[in-house]
Amino acid sequence: GGGGGDDDSSDSGGSEDLEQTERQYKELLAEQLRIDQQKRELEEQKRRAEQQRVLQQQLAQAQAQIAAHQEQLRKLQAEQERAQQPPQSQAQAQAQAQQQQQQQ
């Protein structure tokens, strides 16, 4: 009878080992899933950061274009103002422009 009991205990010992192995395996799987999730999140963050960088570049380009357009507008307005001035004041304007250039 005693021998049989020993067999039982060794069996239960074996199944406990198996349960522990299964538990460890499940924990490893869960850990692997967490790591995969973190990797996906990191990839997403990197992708968003890249998108943001591209958007910022595009924004900078757009701002540069706007600045260039504003400069062109300013020149056009100045030309229009000069064109609208009567002839004698245009000579004065040229004289003033020369004075300003000398001051600079």
Buried (B, 14 or more C-beta within 10 A) or exposed (E): EEEEEEEEEEEEEEEEEEEEEEEEEEEEEEEEEEEEEEEEEEEEEEEEEEEEEEEEEEEEEEEEEEEEEEEEEEEEEEEEEEEEEEEEEEEEEEEEEEEEEEEE
